[in-house]
């Protein structure tokens, strides 16, 4: 890892930061350790993934509660112990560039078990920065996630992304030092707004994750004035990347890093 912290990366990197969405879902199974490795190999700065908890309390990488899409089984992640989840194959989901997809009748890879949060931190916690979206709501689950974050000393290398301020408050109560990003999903259409930027500033967040459709030069300028970095969700095509760079976006999330990385480095 070239920079000691994500703050150094944003401040000294001299270019927009690139995040591989859902562990590089355009090139690997979603929320997989295979995807994390592919994001590193492609030269991404950050990898984004989602966390939920198994029946026996193990934080695992999984977006939906249901396992139907990714593992092609009719049950939820909370229904199975981690050992049982490890027996399944999590490469059934075929992703398409328009952000849709389908569940296949056969897995794409011969071996693709679920990935635990601890496994990711052990193998790649020092090789790539992490944007960790926490979907877990159970208090003990949140405490386990924060405990692993603290155990691996991720304070300079990862931040937690929460749906709303209420959930962020719960993390703050467990560990006030963990950096947070808040999506404000409780208010549809407000994820990319000047008001939310000010709320994030007041809350002490260093980063925002607005959606592409609402990005303007004025929004990026306001974020810069407030000292808030932005990680735009998302850009999968060259024209989208060019627009975000022209607006002054400091970070871009993507399913296809090859559409973003060359332009980002070119405009360094």
C-alpha positions in Angstrom: 0.0 0.0 0.0 1.7 3.2 -1.2 0.0 5.5 1.3 -0.2 5.0 5.1 -3.8 6.2 5.3 -6.8 7.0 3.1 -6.5 10.6 4.2 -3.0 10.6 2.7 -4.3 9.0 -0.5 -7.0 11.7 -1.0 -4.7 14.5 -0.1 -1.5 13.5 -1.8 -2.5 11.2 -4.5 -3.2 14.0 -7.0 -6.1 12.3 -8.7 -9.5 10.9 -8.1 -9.6 7.8 -6.0 -11.1 4.6 -7.5 -13.2 2.1 -5.6 -14.1 -1.4 -6.9 -17.8 -1.9 -6.1 -18.9 -5.1 -4.4 -15.4 -6.5 -4.6 -15.1 -5.8 -8.3 -18.4 -7.3 -9.3 -17.8 -6.8 -13.0 -14.9 -9.2 -12.9 -15.5 -11.5 -10.0 -18.3 -12.9 -7.8 -19.8 -10.2 -5.7 -18.5 -9.8 -2.1 -15.8 -12.4 -2.5 -12.2 -12.6 -1.5 -11.5 -13.5 -5.2 -13.0 -10.1 -6.1 -10.8 -8.3 -3.5 -7.7 -9.8 -5.1 -8.8 -8.8 -8.6 -9.4 -5.2 -7.5 -5.9 -5.1 -6.1 -4.5 -6.6 -9.3 -6.3 -4.0 -11.5 -4.8 -1.2 -9.4 -7.9 0.1 -7.5 -7.4 2.2 -4.4 -10.4 1.0 -2.5 -12.6 -2.1 -2.5 -16.2 -1.9 -1.3 -18.1 -4.8 0.2 -21.1 -5.5 2.4 -21.4 -7.2 5.8 -24.0 -9.3 7.4 -23.9 -11.9 10.2 -24.2 -15.7 10.1 -26.4 -17.6 12.5 -23.5 -18.2 14.9 -22.4 -14.5 14.8 -19.6 -14.5 12.2 -19.5 -11.3 10.1 -19.5 -12.3 6.4 -19.5 -10.6 3.1 -23.0 -10.7 1.7 -25.3 -8.0 0.3 -28.8 -9.5 0.4 -30.3 -11.3 3.4 -31.5 -14.0 1.0 -28.8 -16.4 -0.4 -30.9 -17.2 -3.5 -29.1 -14.8 -5.9 -25.5 -15.6 -5.0 -25.6 -19.2 -3.7 -28.8 -20.4 -5.3 -30.3 -21.7 -2.1 -33.7 -20.9 -0.6 -32.6 -19.6 2.8 -31.2 -16.5 4.5 -27.7 -15.8 5.6 -29.0 -15.7 9.2 -30.3 -19.2 8.9 -26.9 -20.9 8.6 -23.8 -21.2 10.8 -20.5 -20.0 9.2 -19.4 -23.6 8.7 -22.6 -24.4 6.8 -22.2 -21.2 4.7 -18.7 -22.3 3.8 -20.1 -25.5 2.1 -22.0 -23.4 -0.4 -20.8 -21.9 -3.7 -21.3 -18.1 -3.9 -20.7 -17.6 -7.6 -24.2 -18.2 -9.1 -24.8 -14.5 -9.7 -24.1 -13.3 -13.2 -23.7 -9.5 -13.4 -24.5 -7.3 -16.4 -23.1 -3.8 -17.2 -26.5 -2.2 -16.8 -26.4 -3.2 -13.1 -28.9 -6.0 -13.5 -28.1 -9.7 -13.4 -29.4 -13.2 -13.1 -29.0 -16.3 -10.9 -27.4 -19.1 -13.0 -28.3 -22.8 -12.7 -24.6 -23.7 -12.3 -21.9 -21.8 -10.4 -19.4 -19.7 -12.5 -16.4 -21.0 -10.5 -15.8 -24.5 -9.1 -14.9 -23.2 -5.6 -16.2 -19.9 -4.2 -17.2 -20.2 -0.6 -18.5 -17.3 1.4 -15.8 -14.9 2.8 -15.6 -13.8 6.4 -14.7 -10.2 7.4 -11.8 -11.6 9.3 -10.5 -13.4 6.2 -10.5 -10.2 4.2 -8.7 -8.3 6.9 -6.1 -11.0 7.5 -5.3 -11.4 3.8 -5.7 -7.9 2.3 -6.3 -5.4 5.1 -2.8 -3.9 4.5 -2.9 -4.1 0.7 -6.0 -2.1 -0.2 -8.2 0.5 1.5 -11.8 -0.6 2.3 -15.2 0.9 2.1 -17.3 -1.4 4.3 -21.1 -1.1 4.1 -22.7 -2.5 7.2 -26.2 -4.0 6.7 -26.2 -5.7 10.1 -28.7 -4.3 12.7 -28.2 -6.7 15.6 -26.2 -5.1 18.4 -24.0 -8.1 19.0 -23.3 -8.3 15.3 -22.3 -4.6 15.2 -20.0 -5.1 18.2 -18.3 -8.1 16.5 -17.8 -6.0 13.3 -16.3 -3.1 15.3 -14.2 -5.6 17.4 -12.6 -7.0 14.3 -12.1 -3.5 12.9 -10.3 -2.6 16.1 -8.3 -5.8 16.3 -6.8 -5.3 12.9 -6.3 -1.6 13.5 -8.2 -0.5 10.4 -8.7 3.2 11.5 -6.5 4.6 8.8 -7.3 2.0 6.2 -11.1 1.5 6.2 -14.3 3.3 7.0 -17.8 2.0 7.7 -20.7 3.1 5.5 -24.1 3.2 7.2 -27.6 3.6 5.8 -28.6 6.5 8.1 -27.6 8.6 11.0 -29.4 6.4 13.5 -27.3 3.4 12.5 -24.2 5.6 12.6 -25.0 6.6 16.2 -24.9 2.9 17.1 -21.4 2.5 15.8 -20.3 5.8 17.5 -21.6 4.4 20.8 -19.4 1.2 20.3 -16.3 3.0 19.0 -16.4 6.7 18.4 -13.0 6.6 16.6 -14.2 4.6 13.6 -14.6 6.9 10.5 -18.1 6.8 9.0 -19.8 7.5 5.8 -23.6 8.0 5.9 -25.9 7.4 2.9 -29.1 9.0 4.2 -31.2 6.2 2.7 -34.1 7.2 4.9 -34.7 10.2 2.6 -35.0 9.1 -1.0 -33.6 11.6 -3.5 -31.5 13.3 -0.9 -28.3 11.3 -1.1 -26.8 13.9 -3.3 -27.7 17.2 -1.8 -26.0 20.2 -0.3 -28.0 19.7 2.9 -26.6 16.2 3.4 -23.1 17.5 2.8 -23.6 20.0 5.7 -25.1 17.3 7.9 -22.1 15.1 7.2 -19.8 17.9 8.0 -21.6 18.6 11.3 -21.4 14.9 12.2 -17.7 14.8 11.6 -17.6 12.6 8.4 -14.7 13.0 6.1 -16.4 11.3 3.1 -19.8 11.2 1.3 -21.1 8.7 -1.2 -23.5 10.6 -3.5 -25.2 9.0 -6.5 -24.1 9.8 -10.1 -27.4 11.3 -11.2 -27.1 14.2 -8.8 -23.5 15.3 -9.3 -22.9 18.8 -10.4 -19.8 21.1 -10.4 -21.5 23.1 -7.6 -22.0 20.0 -5.5 -18.3 19.1 -5.8 -17.2 22.6 -5.1 -19.3 22.7 -1.9 -17.8 19.3 -0.8 -14.3 20.7 -1.3 -15.1 23.9 0.7 -16.4 21.7 3.6 -13.3 19.4 3.4 -15.4 16.4 2.5 -14.2 13.9 0.0 -16.8 12.2 -2.3 -17.0 8.7 -3.6 -19.6 8.8 -6.3 -21.7 5.8 -7.0 -21.1 5.0 -9.8 -19.4 5.2 -13.2 -19.1 2.2 -15.5 -18.4 3.9 -18.8 -15.8 6.4 -20.1 -18.4 9.2 -20.7 -19.6 8.9 -17.1 -16.0 9.0 -15.8 -15.2 12.1 -17.9 -18.2 13.9 -16.6 -17.4 13.2 -13.0 -13.8 14.3 -13.4 -14.9 17.5 -15.2 -17.2 18.2 -12.2 -14.3 17.8 -9.8 -15.3 14.5 -8.1 -12.5 13.3 -5.8 -13.6 9.6 -5.9 -15.4 7.2 -8.2 -16.9 3.8 -7.5 -17.2 1.4 -10.4 -18.0 -2.1 -11.4 -15.5 -1.9 -14.3 -12.3 -0.2 -13.2 -10.9 -0.4 -16.7 -13.4 2.3 -17.7 -12.2 4.6 -14.9 -8.5 4.0 -14.1 -6.9 5.1 -17.4 -8.8 8.4 -17.4 -8.1 9.0 -13.7 -4.4 8.5 -14.1 -4.4 10.5 -17.3 -5.9 13.5 -15.6 -3.6 13.3 -12.5 
